[in-house]
Amino acid sequence: MSMIFHRIRTDRGCQSYLLGCSETNSAIIIDPEISQMEHYLGLASHDGLTIHYLLDTHTHADHFSASKQLSAQLNAPVIMHCNSPAPFVDMYVDDGEIIIVGKLRLTVLHTPGHTADSICIAMKDRVFTGDTLLLGGTGRTDLPTGDPEQLYDSLFNSLLKLPADLKVYPAHAYSERTHSSIGEEISNNPRLQKKDRVEFVAQMRALDLKMPSQLTESLRANLSGGKTVEQFISDARRKISFISLEQVLRYSQSIAPKFVIIDVREREAFDKGHIAGAIHIPRGQLELRVNELLPDPTRRIAVYCEYGIISVLATSTLREMGFLRAVALDHGLNLWRELGYPLIESRNEE
């Protein structure tokens, strides 16, 4: 039996894995990350694989899992430990259970410590360690449901008792190394040199680590299956079209403008400088004021904000409300200003 194996790494060091059985063409993705969705699908298509399972080794706090989105797209179940609070999990597993993917057999090890729902996945020649064991490090224990006592037991009484030549593939790698082995980590991993429980726990509690930059949003999305801000923007961007700065400049200076131009920034920003003829409707008031200020839904509408992000959401909302000719200004007023295009201050219009 031959296994098809792909390691997928992001710029931030997140690592996920696509495992396929070449005889049955079935596959599983371990720790899928939201920015790599098309990459996974492309790899699977290239190798003729059907993705049957999506597995998260734990509730991630520093990046966004793609499990829920891929599950909906592929009709494939999401697998997590039974301690996982995520409502979108389809298949709960626990210590010692086996997941069968074609002729591949994946054994679940419950390894709490980094999180209460952490698991590792062992195979004949390798183990996927999630954030329980990293290359030259371990998962931190100061995030929600982390516990250094549990991590000690998971490492020294479970994971590190696996065969020394078993390859270690973690969910994060912060150097060019892709993997190591159980034996290498036992010998060389600085955190594992504290073999006494009290010393190991003290070591973990003494770590002064910076909180992940996306902690709150990652936990919210991964615990609930809710959308990230980037997903909202990306979804909205796919539903709309755009217009260039140059075109809007021409239209704003013409005698018979082809567009109704809408500025969705706040009042203070609008007063300091806006495109000539723009109507001011702050994004937060758009749904409430649009019928009053835009009585003709057939008109062409150009929407802008400072950096071209809020305007994307506003334009998508307008299209959903029936203003089907609404478009977003490509980029935003920040670039308009950099190009030296004219702006009008409110006091000059009085």
C-alpha positions in Angstrom: 0.0 0.0 0.0 1.4 3.4 -1.0 0.5 6.6 0.8 0.2 9.9 -1.0 1.5 12.6 1.3 1.5 16.4 1.1 2.7 18.9 3.7 1.2 22.3 3.2 2.9 25.2 5.0 1.7 28.8 5.3 3.9 31.9 5.6 3.1 32.0 9.4 4.4 28.5 9.9 1.1 26.7 10.1 1.4 23.1 8.8 -1.4 20.9 7.5 -1.3 17.5 5.9 -3.1 15.8 3.0 -2.9 12.0 3.3 -4.2 9.8 0.6 -4.5 6.1 -0.1 -3.3 5.4 -3.6 -5.3 2.1 -3.8 -8.7 3.5 -2.9 -8.1 7.2 -3.8 -9.6 8.3 -0.5 -8.0 11.0 1.6 -8.0 13.0 4.8 -6.7 16.5 5.6 -5.2 17.1 9.1 -5.4 20.7 10.4 -6.8 22.4 7.3 -6.1 26.2 7.3 -8.5 28.7 5.7 -6.1 30.3 3.4 -5.1 27.0 1.8 -8.5 25.7 0.7 -7.9 25.9 -3.0 -4.5 24.4 -2.5 -5.9 21.3 -0.9 -8.6 20.9 -3.6 -6.0 21.3 -6.3 -3.7 18.7 -4.8 -6.5 16.3 -4.3 -7.7 16.8 -7.9 -4.2 16.4 -9.3 -3.7 13.1 -7.4 -7.2 11.8 -8.2 -8.2 11.8 -4.5 -11.6 12.2 -2.8 -11.4 13.9 0.6 -13.4 11.8 3.0 -12.4 13.4 6.3 -11.3 16.7 7.8 -9.5 16.5 11.1 -8.5 19.2 13.6 -5.9 18.1 16.2 -7.3 20.8 18.6 -9.2 24.1 18.8 -6.7 26.5 17.2 -6.2 29.9 18.8 -3.7 31.4 16.3 -5.2 30.7 12.9 -8.5 29.8 11.2 -9.5 26.2 10.6 -11.0 25.4 7.2 -12.8 22.3 8.4 -16.3 23.7 8.5 -16.1 25.3 5.1 -14.5 22.3 3.4 -17.0 20.0 5.1 -19.9 22.0 3.6 -18.2 22.0 0.2 -17.2 18.4 0.1 -19.8 16.8 2.2 -17.1 15.3 4.4 -17.3 14.9 8.2 -15.2 17.0 10.6 -13.3 14.9 13.2 -12.3 16.2 16.6 -11.8 14.9 20.1 -15.0 14.5 22.1 -13.9 17.4 24.4 -14.2 19.8 21.5 -16.9 22.4 22.0 -17.2 23.2 18.3 -20.9 22.7 17.2 -19.9 21.7 13.6 -18.0 18.5 14.6 -19.6 15.5 12.9 -17.5 12.7 14.3 -16.1 12.7 17.8 -13.1 10.5 18.7 -11.2 9.5 21.8 -8.0 7.9 22.9 -7.1 4.6 21.2 -9.7 4.8 18.5 -8.8 4.2 14.8 -9.8 6.2 11.8 -9.7 4.2 8.6 -9.1 6.1 5.3 -9.0 3.6 2.5 -6.2 1.3 3.7 -4.6 3.9 5.9 -5.1 3.4 9.6 -4.8 6.4 11.9 -4.7 5.9 15.7 -6.0 8.7 17.9 -4.0 9.7 21.0 -5.7 12.1 23.4 -3.0 14.5 24.5 -4.5 17.3 26.5 -2.3 20.1 27.8 -2.1 22.7 25.0 -5.9 22.5 24.9 -8.3 20.0 26.6 -9.3 18.6 23.2 -5.8 18.1 21.8 -5.1 14.8 20.0 -2.2 13.4 18.1 -2.6 11.0 15.1 -0.2 8.0 15.0 0.6 5.9 11.9 3.1 3.2 11.2 6.0 5.4 10.5 4.9 8.9 11.7 2.8 10.9 14.2 1.0 14.1 13.6 1.4 16.0 16.9 -0.7 19.1 16.5 0.5 21.6 19.0 1.3 19.0 21.7 4.9 18.5 20.5 6.7 20.9 18.2 10.1 20.8 16.7 12.4 21.8 19.5 9.4 22.9 21.6 6.0 22.1 22.9 2.6 23.7 22.8 2.0 26.5 25.2 -0.3 26.0 28.1 -1.5 29.5 29.0 -4.3 29.7 26.5 -8.0 28.7 27.2 -8.2 25.1 28.5 -4.4 24.7 28.6 -2.9 22.8 31.5 0.9 22.2 32.1 0.1 19.2 34.4 -1.9 17.5 31.6 0.8 18.4 29.0 3.4 16.6 31.1 1.3 13.5 31.2 0.5 13.6 27.5 4.2 13.9 26.6 6.0 11.7 29.1 3.4 9.1 29.7 2.0 8.8 26.2 3.5 10.5 23.2 7.2 10.1 24.0 6.7 6.4 24.6 6.1 5.8 21.0 9.0 4.3 18.9 12.0 6.5 18.8 12.2 6.4 15.0 8.6 7.6 14.5 8.7 10.8 12.4 7.2 13.9 14.1 5.0 16.2 12.0 3.6 19.1 14.1 0.9 21.6 13.3 3.5 24.5 13.4 7.1 24.7 12.2 9.0 28.0 12.7 12.1 27.1 10.7 13.0 25.3 7.5 12.8 21.9 9.2 9.8 20.0 8.2 9.9 17.1 10.7 12.0 15.3 13.2 11.6 12.1 15.2 10.5 11.1 18.7 14.1 10.1 19.5 15.4 13.4 18.3 12.9 15.4 20.3 13.7 13.4 23.5 17.4 14.0 23.1 17.4 17.6 21.8 14.2 19.4 22.6 15.0 21.9 25.4 11.6 21.7 27.1 11.8 17.9 27.3 15.0 18.0 29.3 12.9 18.9 32.4 11.8 15.3 33.0 10.6 15.8 36.5 6.9 16.8 36.7 7.4 19.7 39.1 10.3 21.1 37.1 8.4 20.7 33.8 5.3 22.4 35.1 7.3 25.2 36.6 9.1 25.7 33.3 5.8 26.0 31.4 4.3 28.4 33.9 7.4 30.6 33.7 7.1 31.1 30.0 6.3 34.7 29.1 4.8 34.3 25.6 3.1 37.0 23.5 -0.5 36.3 22.9 -1.4 35.3 19.4 -2.4 38.3 17.3 -5.7 36.8 16.2 -6.6 35.0 19.5 -10.1 36.3 20.0 -11.2 36.0 16.4 -9.5 32.6 15.9 -11.2 31.2 19.0 -14.6 32.7 18.0 -14.4 31.3 14.6 -13.0 27.9 15.4 -15.2 27.3 18.4 -18.5 28.4 16.8 -17.9 28.0 13.1 -18.6 31.7 12.6 -17.0 33.6 9.8 -13.8 35.6 10.2 -13.6 39.2 9.2 -11.5 38.2 6.1 -14.2 35.7 5.1 -16.9 38.3 5.3 -14.8 40.6 3.1 -13.8 37.8 0.7 -17.4 36.6 0.4 -18.6 40.2 -0.3 -15.8 40.8 -2.8 -16.9 37.8 -4.9 -20.4 39.2 -5.2 -19.6 42.6 -6.6 -17.7 44.4 -9.4 -15.4 47.4 -9.1 -14.7 50.7 -10.9 -11.4 52.5 -11.2 -10.3 55.7 -9.6 -9.8 57.3 -13.0 -13.3 56.5 -14.2 -14.9 57.9 -11.0 -12.8 61.1 -11.4 -14.1 61.6 -14.9 -17.7 60.9 -13.9 -17.5 63.3 -10.9 -16.3 66.1 -13.1 -18.8 65.6 -15.9 -21.9 67.7 -16.4 -24.3 64.8 -16.3 -22.7 62.3 -13.9 -23.3 58.6 -14.8 -22.9 57.5 -11.2 -24.4 58.4 -7.8 -21.3 58.5 -5.6 -21.6 57.4 -2.0 -19.1 58.0 0.8 -19.6 55.4 3.6 -17.0 56.9 6.0 -17.9 58.7 9.2 -18.9 62.3 9.2 -15.6 63.7 10.5 -13.7 62.0 7.6 -16.3 63.1 5.1 -16.1 66.7 6.2 -12.3 66.8 5.9 -12.4 65.8 2.2 -14.6 63.8 -0.1 -15.2 63.4 -3.8 -17.2 66.1 -5.5 -20.9 65.4 -5.5 -20.7 62.4 -3.1 -23.6 61.6 -0.9 -22.7 60.9 2.7 -24.2 57.7 4.2 -22.1 56.2 7.0 -21.9 52.4 6.7 -23.7 51.9 9.9 -26.7 53.9 8.6 -26.8 52.4 5.1 -29.7 50.0 5.5 -31.8 52.7 7.3 -31.2 55.6 5.0 -30.8 54.1 1.6 -34.4 54.2 0.5 -34.6 57.9 1.4 -31.4 58.9 -0.3 -31.4 56.5 -3.2 -35.0 56.4 -4.5 -34.0 55.0 -7.9 -32.7 51.4 -7.7 -31.8 51.4 -11.4 -29.1 54.1 -11.0 -25.4 53.2 -11.2 -23.8 53.7 -7.8 -20.2 54.0 -6.9 -19.3 53.4 -3.3 -16.0 54.3 -1.6 -14.4 54.4 1.8 -10.9 55.2 3.0 -9.1 52.0 2.1 -11.5 50.0 -0.1 -12.6 47.5 2.5 -15.8 48.9 4.2 -17.0 49.9 0.7 -16.8 46.3 -0.4 -19.2 45.3 2.4 -21.4 48.3 1.7 -21.6 47.5 -2.0 -22.4 43.9 -1.3 -25.2 45.0 1.0 -26.6 47.4 -1.6 -26.7 44.6 -4.2 -28.5 42.3 -1.8 -31.1 45.1 -1.2 -31.8 45.3 -4.9 -29.4 48.1 -6.1 -27.9 45.7 -8.7 -25.8 48.4 -10.4 -23.8 49.3 -7.3 -20.0 49.0 -7.6 -17.1 49.6 -5.3 -14.3 52.1 -5.9 -11.2 50.0 -6.5 -8.7 50.7 -3.7 -10.1 53.7 -1.7 -9.8 57.4 -1.0 -6.4 56.9 0.5 -5.0 56.1 -3.0 -7.1 58.8 -4.5 -5.5 61.3 -2.2 -2.0 60.0 -3.0 -2.6 60.4 -6.7 -3.4 64.1 -6.1 -7.0 63.8 -7.3 -9.3 66.7 -6.1 -11.2 66.5 -2.8 -13.9 68.8 -1.5 -14.2 69.9 2.1 -17.7 70.3 3.5 -17.2 74.0 4.4 -16.4 74.8 0.8 -19.7 73.5 -0.3 -21.7 75.7 2.0 
